[in-house]
Amino acid sequence: MAATLTEILLAPETQPQVVTDCYELIDQQISEMSGVSGTAVKLAFKAVNTFMPGHAYNMAAKLLPDFVGQLGPYWADFNTAGGSGFGDYLAKHGDEVAGALLSVTDAKAASSDRPTVIKAYGTVRGGAAKHIRAALPRVGDLVQKYAA
């Protein structure tokens, strides 16, 4: 029986590098954003990193298990269906995948006791699905880097 996505990405010897790669992916996606919503995301990210250094990286580490849990069924379906790449598969299911991933951050924001984080999240939440859909090819590549 093949290992699950959780077993692969959250293995003790793999998880630290996956977290680093996730943070780098987030940073890269944000740095490439433009327009009004891109500026809002950049400002929110900068505010969080300024007022709470290391928080974004730590949140990537903390949220990774939940994100992997949300991606697991898509990975299993991709492996059953086959295809050119997991990033392409995720992009084809963009709205559904974005909603699944946003359910994780929405729950985290709802339970936060940090006003700065809640405010920053609130300013970017409206356009978040669009940004997540744009990142899905890279997310798929990141997963395949470890799981293929």
Secondary structure, DSSP 8 states (H G I E B T S, - for coil): ----HHHHHTSTTTHHHHHHHHHHHHHHHHHT--HHHHHHHHHHHHHHHHHSTTHHHHHHHHHHHHHHHHHHHHHHHHHHH--S-HHHHHHHTHHHHHHHHHHHHHHHHHH---HHHHHHHHHHGGGHHHHHHHHHHHHHHHHHHHH-
